[in-house]
Amino acid sequence: MWCFLLLLYFWHSHQIKLKHDKLKYIRVSLAISFSFDLPYQRREEMLQTAHSNSLIMPVYVLLDGQVDLCEQLKKMVDVECQHQIDKPSYFEMLQFVASLPSTFVVLSNADILFDKTIFLATTLATSEAYALSWSSSSGNEETMCKTCRRGINCWPKSLLSIDSYVFRRESIQHISDDGFRELSTKKQFFMNRMAAEFSFIGALENQGIHFENACRYIKTKHQHKGHTGSFRLKSEPILFSKYGMYNPNYPKRERRYEIVYDRVAKKGQFKLPLGI
């Protein structure tokens, strides 16, 4: 009898823990974009990453393509899916993230793998955000967060790749598209364009969102077997935008605006997320 009661107690405690964990996980949701038109290897990497991430938090996919293949995708991976014909711009991805049913939301490239350290982001206050560089890869821990003595890419003042963002969902409910357009074409720009992540950050900083880079604490992994830059839109020139990092009067990549870290950027400056 006592053994039965003891087993019942442990079973009940386990169920409470599972329920508590589930509620905790629902507080954070992940949004990515995806297309079946990608090369096979790249597509499989993204699907595998989405599956792994779905074990940590709910994954929401903005799927583009001429045909709505959301049901097919949901049979392959445990995700929620929304379809649109055209490839989503960065601003459209932000709007998609703002619609997710959770307190905290993550916008990320689809090849970034998360672990439970993502729940450290639940300490974010309104109008605060994290911009995350990936922090580990096979056999090379803290790749983007390692302190070095000199160089422009040194932590904590790093100019290396930014692949993910975390917000309180309420902070991005009323963001406009100011700063989300390319200067020359006036069209909204896409993810993975050269310097697009910095134009994205600049646009949000100028609408009152304060960014820090927390990749030393929130651990992510870059899942890409090929060259890390192979999927960028190489045929397109570097992005110039209203609040971007690069000066359109000097088209060479080296001609950045002055970088600042601890104050609002003025004309001719760009505020880069400082590592914490």
C-alpha positions in Angstrom: 0.0 0.0 0.0 2.8 2.4 1.0 4.6 1.6 -2.2 1.5 2.3 -4.3 1.0 5.7 -2.5 4.6 6.6 -3.0 4.5 5.8 -6.7 1.3 7.8 -7.0 2.9 10.8 -5.3 5.9 10.7 -7.6 3.7 10.3 -10.7 1.6 13.3 -9.6 4.7 15.4 -8.9 6.0 14.5 -12.3 2.8 15.6 -14.0 2.9 18.9 -12.2 6.5 19.4 -13.3 5.6 18.6 -16.9 2.6 21.0 -16.8 4.8 23.7 -15.2 7.6 23.2 -17.9 5.0 23.3 -20.7 3.6 26.6 -19.4 7.1 28.0 -19.1 7.9 27.0 -22.7 4.8 28.6 -24.1 6.1 32.0 -22.8 8.6 32.0 -25.6 7.9 31.4 -29.3 10.2 31.2 -32.3 9.5 32.6 -35.8 11.4 31.7 -39.0 10.9 31.9 -42.7 11.1 28.9 -45.0 10.7 28.0 -48.7 10.5 24.6 -50.4 12.4 26.3 -53.3 15.7 26.1 -51.5 18.4 23.8 -52.6 17.9 20.3 -51.1 20.8 20.2 -48.6 19.9 23.7 -47.3 16.3 22.8 -47.0 17.0 19.7 -45.0 19.3 21.6 -42.7 16.6 24.0 -41.9 13.9 21.3 -41.4 16.2 19.4 -39.0 16.9 22.6 -37.1 13.2 23.5 -36.9 12.5 20.0 -35.5 15.2 20.4 -32.8 13.9 23.9 -31.9 10.3 22.6 -31.7 11.4 20.5 -28.7 12.4 23.6 -26.9 9.7 26.1 -27.8 6.8 26.5 -30.3 8.0 27.2 -33.8 6.0 29.4 -36.3 6.9 29.4 -39.9 6.2 32.1 -42.6 6.2 29.9 -45.7 6.6 31.5 -49.1 5.9 30.1 -52.5 3.3 30.1 -55.3 1.5 27.1 -53.8 0.4 26.9 -50.1 2.4 23.9 -48.8 1.7 24.5 -45.1 0.0 21.2 -44.5 2.8 19.4 -46.2 5.3 21.2 -44.0 3.3 20.4 -40.8 3.4 16.7 -41.6 7.2 16.9 -41.8 7.9 19.1 -38.7 5.9 20.0 -35.6 5.3 23.7 -36.5 2.6 26.2 -37.0 2.5 27.7 -40.5 1.3 30.7 -42.4 1.6 31.1 -46.2 2.3 34.0 -48.4 3.2 34.0 -52.1 6.2 36.4 -52.0 9.4 36.1 -50.0 8.8 38.0 -46.7 10.7 41.2 -46.1 12.4 41.9 -42.7 9.5 44.1 -41.8 6.9 41.5 -42.7 8.8 39.0 -40.5 8.6 41.5 -37.7 4.9 41.8 -38.1 4.6 38.0 -38.2 6.6 37.8 -34.9 4.3 40.5 -33.3 1.3 38.3 -34.0 2.6 35.2 -32.1 0.6 34.1 -29.0 3.4 34.4 -26.4 4.9 36.9 -24.0 8.4 36.7 -25.5 9.2 36.2 -29.2 12.3 35.2 -31.1 12.9 36.2 -34.7 15.8 34.1 -36.2 17.5 32.8 -39.3 16.1 29.3 -39.8 19.5 27.6 -39.4 20.1 28.7 -35.8 19.7 26.0 -33.1 18.5 27.0 -29.6 18.7 25.4 -26.2 17.0 26.1 -22.9 19.2 29.1 -22.3 16.7 31.0 -24.5 14.5 31.2 -21.4 17.0 33.7 -19.8 15.4 36.2 -22.2 12.2 36.2 -20.1 13.9 38.8 -17.9 13.7 41.4 -20.8 11.8 44.5 -19.9 9.5 46.4 -22.3 11.5 48.2 -25.1 14.5 46.0 -24.4 15.7 43.4 -26.9 18.5 41.0 -27.5 20.4 40.8 -30.8 22.2 37.4 -30.7 25.4 36.3 -32.6 25.6 32.6 -32.7 27.8 31.5 -29.9 29.0 28.0 -30.7 29.7 25.5 -33.5 31.2 22.0 -33.7 34.4 22.0 -31.7 34.6 25.8 -31.4 32.6 27.1 -28.4 31.8 30.8 -28.0 32.9 31.5 -31.5 31.2 34.9 -31.6 31.6 35.8 -27.9 35.3 35.2 -27.3 37.2 38.2 -26.0 40.3 39.2 -27.9 42.9 41.9 -27.4 42.4 44.0 -30.5 40.3 44.0 -33.7 37.0 45.4 -34.8 35.3 42.0 -34.2 36.3 41.7 -30.6 33.8 40.9 -27.8 32.0 42.9 -26.4 32.3 45.4 -29.2 31.6 42.9 -32.0 30.7 43.5 -35.6 30.2 39.8 -36.4 27.0 38.2 -37.7 23.8 38.8 -35.9 21.3 36.0 -36.6 18.5 36.2 -34.0 16.5 38.7 -32.0 14.4 38.4 -28.9 11.6 40.8 -27.8 8.8 41.2 -25.4 6.0 40.9 -27.9 4.2 44.0 -26.6 7.4 46.1 -27.5 6.9 45.6 -31.2 3.2 45.9 -31.6 3.2 49.4 -33.1 6.5 49.5 -35.0 6.2 51.3 -38.4 8.2 50.5 -41.5 10.4 53.7 -41.1 13.9 52.6 -41.8 12.9 49.2 -43.3 13.4 50.3 -46.9 16.4 50.3 -49.2 17.4 53.9 -50.0 17.8 53.4 -53.8 14.7 51.3 -54.6 12.4 52.3 -51.7 11.5 48.7 -51.3 11.5 46.8 -48.1 14.7 44.7 -47.7 15.0 41.0 -46.9 16.9 38.9 -44.4 20.4 37.6 -45.3 21.1 40.6 -47.5 24.6 42.0 -46.7 24.2 44.4 -43.8 20.5 43.9 -43.5 20.7 42.9 -39.8 22.3 46.2 -39.0 19.6 48.1 -40.9 17.0 46.1 -39.0 18.6 47.0 -35.7 19.0 50.7 -36.6 15.4 51.0 -37.6 14.2 49.6 -34.3 16.7 51.6 -32.2 15.3 54.7 -33.8 11.8 53.6 -32.7 12.8 53.2 -29.1 14.0 49.5 -28.9 17.3 49.2 -27.0 19.4 46.2 -28.1 22.2 44.3 -26.3 24.0 41.2 -27.5 23.6 38.3 -24.9 25.3 35.5 -26.8 27.5 34.7 -23.9 24.5 33.7 -21.9 21.9 32.6 -24.5 23.7 29.8 -26.4 22.9 29.2 -30.1 24.5 27.1 -32.7 24.9 27.7 -36.4 23.7 24.7 -38.4 25.3 25.0 -41.7 27.5 22.3 -43.3 28.5 24.5 -46.3 30.2 27.8 -46.4 28.4 30.2 -44.0 28.1 32.9 -46.6 26.9 30.6 -49.4 23.2 31.3 -48.9 23.5 35.1 -48.9 22.2 37.1 -51.9 25.7 37.6 -53.4 24.4 39.2 -56.6 22.9 42.2 -54.6 25.1 45.1 -53.4 25.5 46.0 -49.8 22.3 47.4 -48.3 22.0 51.2 -47.6 19.1 52.2 -45.5 17.9 55.2 -43.5 19.3 54.0 -40.2 21.9 51.4 -41.5 25.6 51.1 -40.7 27.0 52.1 -44.1 27.3 55.6 -45.6 25.7 55.6 -49.1 28.1 58.4 -50.1 30.9 55.9 -49.8 29.8 52.7 -51.4 32.8 50.6 -50.3 32.1 48.2 -47.5 34.9 49.6 -45.3 33.3 53.0 -45.1 31.1 52.5 -42.0 29.5 55.3 -40.0 31.1 55.9 -36.6 30.1 53.1 -34.3 28.7 54.0 -30.8 27.6 51.6 -28.1 26.2 53.4 -25.1 24.2 56.3 -26.4 21.6 57.1 -29.1 23.2 57.4 -32.5 23.4 60.8 -34.1 23.7 61.7 -37.7 26.7 59.9 -39.2 26.7 57.3 -36.4 25.5 53.8 -35.9 24.6 52.2 -32.5 25.8 48.6 -32.3 24.5 46.3 -29.7 27.1 46.0 -26.9 27.9 42.6 -25.5 26.8 41.9 -22.0 
